[in-house]
């Protein structure tokens, strides 16, 4: 590859990173539940994406990177084990009519803590399907699973989230 083509490729990738990073960081946060872990996950995924940049169709670059993130977070989860989830309930149930920034942040934190309790595939399906608003087919394509597996994982994941929410409400 010539120097000119490499420079063009690097510029394309830089533009991609600038445009996609906010979304990728949010997805990373939902997958990991921790800001620093999300940043590390995005960095790792972008490195892998860059290595394959010459083979990636630009309209599919975000999807490719999200897939890398899901796979990496699943691998990390397996390596680390599922036992590191804190289950502390939120204090106080008063909610103002118009949520302020602190309330919104607390709710997002609650969602992330609940998502962390799900197995990796269920978590990935719930995040891609409902946060990223992917269709079942697109979600299946990104994860390399069948549409039926997406439906099943989404159903089971949402059921587990409901159970955890109910448990939190009962113990609060």
HELIX and SHEET records of a PDB file:
HELIX    1   1 UNK A    3  UNK A   32  1                                  30    
HELIX    2   2 UNK A   35  UNK A   51  1                                  17    
HELIX    3   3 UNK A   53  UNK A   55  5                                   3    
HELIX    4   4 UNK A   58  UNK A   60  5                                   3    
HELIX    5   5 UNK A   61  UNK A   80  1                                  20    
HELIX    6   6 UNK A  101  UNK A  116  1                                  16    
HELIX    7   7 UNK A  120  UNK A  126  1                                   7    
HELIX    8   8 UNK A  127  UNK A  131  3                                   5    
HELIX    9   9 UNK A  136  UNK A  143  1                                   8    
HELIX   10  10 UNK A  147  UNK A  171  1                                  25    
END                                                                             
